[in-house]
Amino acid sequence: MKKVMLGLSSAALVTLYSLAAFAQEAAAAGSNANDKAAWAFVAAGLAIGIAAFGGALGQGRVAAAALEGIARNPGAASKLGTPMILGLALIESLVLYAFVIAFLVQGKV
C-alpha cells in the first residue's frame, strides 16, 4: 500500500511540475477558435473515457451477477442467458451513443 501511494504521489508531483514548465502567458481577453477546438477535443476525450469506464463497470457487474446466479442454481442458466445478453447489449449501446456524441461535439467546432 505504501509503494502504491508513493508511486501515485510521485506521478502527481511530476505531472504538476511539468504543467508549470509548459505554462504560457495568458491570451487576450477575446475568445479564440483554437481554444474552442481544444476544449471540444478535451470534452470528447473525457466523454469517451467516462463512458467506457462506466460501461466496463456495468458489464462486469452484469456478468458477475449472472454467473453468481448460475452458480447458485445451475438449472436457471437458460433463463439467465437471454436477459444477460440483452443487458450487455444495452450497456454497450450507451457507450456507443457517448462515442457518437463525442464525434458530434468535435464536428460542431
C-alpha positions in Angstrom: 0.0 0.0 0.0 2.8 2.4 0.8 4.5 1.6 -2.5 1.3 2.4 -4.4 0.8 5.7 -2.6 4.5 6.7 -3.1 4.1 5.9 -6.8 0.9 7.9 -7.2 2.3 10.9 -5.3 5.4 10.8 -7.4 3.4 10.7 -10.6 1.2 13.6 -9.4 4.3 15.6 -8.4 6.0 15.1 -11.8 2.7 16.0 -13.6 2.2 19.2 -11.6 5.8 20.3 -12.2 5.6 19.7 -15.9 2.4 21.8 -16.1 4.3 24.7 -14.7 7.1 24.2 -17.1 4.8 24.3 -20.2 2.7 27.2 -19.0 2.1 30.0 -21.4 1.2 33.6 -20.9 -2.4 34.5 -20.7 -4.1 35.1 -24.0 -6.0 38.2 -24.9 -9.5 38.6 -23.5 -11.2 37.6 -26.7 -12.3 34.0 -27.5 -10.0 32.1 -29.7 -11.3 29.5 -32.2 -8.3 27.2 -31.3 -9.3 27.4 -27.6 -12.8 26.2 -28.5 -11.5 23.4 -30.6 -9.0 22.3 -27.9 -11.8 22.2 -25.3 -14.0 20.3 -27.6 -11.3 17.7 -28.0 -10.8 17.5 -24.2 -14.6 17.2 -23.7 -14.8 14.4 -26.3 -11.9 12.5 -24.8 -13.4 12.8 -21.3 -16.8 11.7 -22.5 -15.4 8.6 -24.2 -13.2 7.8 -21.2 -16.0 8.1 -18.7 -18.5 6.2 -20.9 -16.0 3.4 -21.5 -15.2 3.2 -17.7 -18.9 3.2 -16.7 -19.8 0.7 -19.4 -17.0 -1.7 -18.4 -18.1 -1.5 -14.7 -21.7 -2.1 -15.7 -20.8 -5.1 -17.9 -18.6 -6.6 -15.2 -21.4 -6.3 -12.7 -24.0 -7.9 -15.0 -21.7 -10.8 -15.9 -20.8 -11.3 -12.2 -24.4 -11.3 -11.1 -25.4 -13.7 -13.9 -22.6 -16.1 -13.1 -23.4 -16.0 -9.4 -27.0 -16.8 -10.2 -26.0 -19.7 -12.4 -23.5 -21.0 -9.7 -26.3 -21.0 -7.1 -28.8 -22.6 -9.4 -27.4 -24.3 -12.5 -30.9 -25.0 -13.8 -31.5 -21.3 -14.3 -28.7 -20.9 -16.8 -31.1 -21.0 -19.7 -33.3 -18.4 -18.1 -30.5 -16.0 -17.2 -28.6 -16.1 -20.6 -31.0 -14.1 -22.7 -31.6 -11.2 -20.2 -27.9 -11.0 -19.5 -27.1 -10.7 -23.3 -29.8 -8.1 -23.6 -28.4 -6.1 -20.7 -24.9 -6.3 -22.1 -26.1 -5.1 -25.5 -28.0 -2.1 -23.9 -24.9 -1.1 -21.8 -22.7 -1.3 -24.9 -25.2 0.8 -26.9 -24.9 3.6 -24.2 -21.2 3.6 -24.7 -21.6 3.8 -28.4 -24.0 6.8 -28.0 -21.4 8.6 -26.0 -18.9 7.8 -28.8 -21.2 9.3 -31.4 -21.9 12.4 -29.2 -18.2 12.9 -28.8 -17.8 13.0 -32.6 -20.7 15.4 -32.9 -19.1 17.7 -30.3 -15.9 17.7 -32.3 -17.8 18.4 -35.6 -19.5 21.5 -34.1 -16.2 23.3 -33.7 
